[in-house]
């Protein structure tokens, strides 16, 4: 299989993930949980948080379920920082619980969301082998926890920088802070296409570093974070300084 064919297969899998029944395109609402029982827009029951957990209280007739069982009284759960779980079902909809910046919030996921229903694919630059660049990873010792802005004005999150990746683009060396991303390294970055051709920032995952720190940075696989598709994302932004001073005309463009 050619590099382009592998990329096309990866693109198909990427769009399949986006369009899952309760995937990122299904988001229809977001609310920070209040500190006293409160009705939330579009949801039955009363919702709140205290120092220990999140709570919802409802009658069985209101149609809320947890793990398939009707909520008749109070249901309680919690998640760790930066975590989330699909918690409460209401018909086809699912209410997700998440913790960001020490606060608990809920997000509604609805498979009938217009963003999912009307999705026609992510605009993308054509595969270009010139945008597959070698890089060199230097580990941070120790890793550094840094604050970053997010897709929400009322939220600051923390990212753990595990090191830096040096990559040459148009003869200029760029040093980008890297976060852990499973088998590779995550590079969240700005570039000069932001706001016109691409989303305000994107992310690309490198290959795993070899013993000498060599990595492959394939910008053809640069993707939008969920906030590019929905107003209900809490996505972290790039670490200060992760700015590429040329147009990265590869990967995903700004959604239509």
C-alpha positions in Angstrom: 0.0 0.0 0.0 1.4 3.4 -0.9 1.8 6.2 1.6 -1.2 8.0 0.1 -3.4 4.9 0.3 -2.4 4.4 3.9 -3.3 8.1 4.5 -6.7 7.6 2.8 -7.4 4.6 5.0 -6.4 6.6 8.0 -8.7 9.5 6.9 -11.7 7.1 6.6 -11.1 5.7 10.1 -10.7 9.3 11.4 -14.1 10.4 10.0 -15.7 7.2 11.2 -14.6 8.0 14.7 -16.0 11.5 14.4 -19.4 10.2 13.3 -19.9 7.6 16.0 -23.4 7.6 17.6 -22.2 9.5 20.6 -18.9 10.9 19.1 -17.7 14.4 19.0 -20.2 15.5 16.3 -23.1 14.6 18.6 -22.4 17.3 21.3 -25.5 19.6 21.8 -24.9 21.1 25.3 -22.5 22.0 28.1 -23.0 23.2 31.6 -20.8 23.6 34.7 -22.6 21.9 37.5 -24.0 24.3 40.1 -23.5 23.8 43.9 -27.2 23.3 44.6 -29.9 21.2 42.9 -30.8 23.0 39.7 -32.7 22.3 36.5 -30.5 22.3 33.4 -31.7 23.4 29.9 -33.1 20.5 27.9 -32.6 17.9 30.7 -35.1 16.5 33.2 -34.2 16.2 36.8 -32.1 18.3 39.2 -28.3 18.4 38.8 -25.6 19.6 41.1 -22.2 19.0 42.6 -20.7 19.2 46.1 -17.2 18.7 47.4 -17.1 15.0 46.7 -19.2 14.1 43.6 -21.8 14.9 41.0 -25.5 14.2 41.7 -28.7 14.0 39.7 -32.2 13.5 41.2 -35.2 12.5 39.3 -38.4 10.5 39.3 -38.7 7.3 37.3 -41.3 9.0 35.1 -38.7 11.6 33.9 -37.0 8.9 31.9 -33.4 9.1 33.1 -31.3 5.9 33.3 -27.9 5.0 34.7 -26.4 1.7 33.5 -29.8 0.9 32.0 -31.7 1.3 35.3 -34.3 4.1 35.9 -33.2 6.9 38.1 -35.8 7.0 40.9 -34.2 9.2 43.5 -30.6 10.2 43.4 -27.7 9.0 41.3 -24.1 10.0 42.3 -20.7 9.5 40.6 -17.4 11.3 40.1 -14.5 11.4 37.6 -10.8 12.3 38.0 -9.3 15.5 36.7 -9.2 15.5 32.9 -11.4 12.5 32.8 -14.9 11.9 31.6 -17.6 9.2 31.5 -20.9 8.7 29.7 -23.1 8.7 32.8 -26.9 9.2 32.3 -29.1 8.1 29.4 -32.2 10.0 28.3 -33.7 8.2 25.3 -31.1 8.3 22.6 -29.2 11.0 24.4 -26.3 10.5 26.8 -25.1 13.0 29.5 -21.4 12.9 29.9 -19.7 13.9 33.1 -16.3 15.5 33.0 -13.9 17.3 35.3 -11.8 20.1 34.0 -9.7 22.6 36.0 -11.1 21.1 39.2 -14.7 21.7 38.2 -17.4 19.2 37.2 -19.5 19.7 34.1 -22.0 17.8 32.0 -22.2 17.6 28.2 -25.1 16.3 26.3 -24.5 13.9 23.4 -27.3 13.4 20.9 -27.0 11.2 17.8 -29.6 13.5 16.1 -27.4 16.6 16.4 -27.3 18.7 13.3 -23.5 18.6 13.3 -23.6 14.8 13.0 -26.6 14.7 10.7 -25.2 17.2 8.2 -21.5 16.1 8.4 -20.0 15.8 4.9 -16.4 15.1 5.8 -13.5 17.3 7.0 -12.0 19.5 4.4 -8.4 18.4 4.0 -5.3 19.3 2.0 -4.2 16.7 -0.4 -1.5 14.3 0.8 1.9 15.8 0.2 5.0 13.7 0.9 7.0 16.9 1.4 5.1 17.4 4.7 6.5 14.2 6.2 9.4 15.6 8.2 12.1 14.1 10.3 12.3 15.4 13.9 14.5 14.9 17.0 13.0 14.4 20.4 14.8 15.6 23.6 13.2 14.4 26.8 12.5 16.8 29.6 14.0 15.7 33.0 11.7 15.9 34.8 8.6 16.5 32.7 7.0 19.9 33.3 3.4 20.7 34.1 2.4 23.9 32.5 -0.9 25.9 32.3 -2.5 26.3 28.9 -5.4 28.2 27.5 -8.3 26.2 26.2 -11.3 26.4 23.8 -13.3 27.9 26.7 -12.6 31.4 28.0 -13.6 30.3 31.5 -11.1 27.4 31.7 -7.4 26.9 32.1 -6.0 23.4 32.0 -2.5 21.9 32.6 -0.5 19.9 30.2 2.5 17.7 31.0 5.4 18.6 28.7 7.5 15.4 28.3 10.1 17.1 26.1 10.7 19.0 22.8 10.7 18.0 19.2 13.0 19.9 16.7 11.7 19.8 13.2 12.9 21.7 10.1 10.3 23.4 7.9 11.4 25.5 4.9 14.9 25.6 6.2 13.9 26.9 9.6 14.2 24.8 12.7 11.2 24.9 15.0 11.3 23.6 18.5 7.8 22.3 19.7 6.9 21.2 23.2 5.5 17.7 23.2 3.0 16.0 25.4 2.5 12.2 25.8 0.1 10.7 23.2 0.1 7.0 23.6 2.7 5.4 21.4 3.9 8.8 20.0 4.2 12.4 21.0 1.5 15.0 20.7 2.4 18.4 19.2 -0.3 21.0 19.5 0.6 23.9 17.3 -0.3 27.2 15.8 0.7 28.2 12.2 0.0 31.0 9.8 -3.1 29.3 8.2 -5.0 29.6 11.5 -8.3 31.4 11.3 -8.4 31.6 7.5 -7.7 28.1 6.2 -7.4 26.1 9.4 -8.8 26.0 12.9 -7.2 28.3 15.6 -4.8 25.4 16.4 -4.3 21.7 15.4 -2.5 18.7 16.7 -0.3 16.0 15.1 1.0 12.8 16.7 4.6 11.8 15.9 6.0 8.3 15.6 7.5 6.8 18.8 11.0 8.1 19.3 13.8 5.6 18.5 16.7 5.1 20.9 18.4 8.2 19.4 15.3 10.4 19.7 14.5 10.3 16.0 10.8 10.7 15.2 8.6 11.2 12.1 6.3 14.2 12.0 3.7 13.6 9.3 1.8 16.9 9.0 -0.6 15.2 6.5 -2.1 13.7 9.7 -2.5 17.0 11.5 -6.1 17.1 12.8 -8.6 19.5 14.3 -9.5 19.1 18.0 -13.2 18.7 18.8 -13.7 22.4 19.5 -13.3 23.0 15.7 -16.6 21.2 15.2 -18.6 22.2 18.2 -19.0 25.0 20.7 -19.0 22.5 23.6 -15.3 21.4 23.5 -12.9 22.0 26.4 -9.8 21.3 24.3 -6.4 22.4 25.6 -4.4 24.8 23.5 -0.8 24.7 22.5 2.0 25.3 25.0 3.3 28.9 24.7 5.9 29.0 21.9 4.4 26.2 19.8 4.0 28.4 16.8 5.2 27.5 13.3 5.9 30.7 11.5 5.0 29.4 8.0 1.7 28.1 6.6 1.3 24.3 7.3 -0.7 23.5 4.2 -1.2 19.8 5.2 -3.7 17.9 7.2 -7.2 19.0 8.1 -8.6 22.4 7.2 -11.1 24.5 9.1 -14.5 22.7 9.0 -17.0 24.3 6.7 
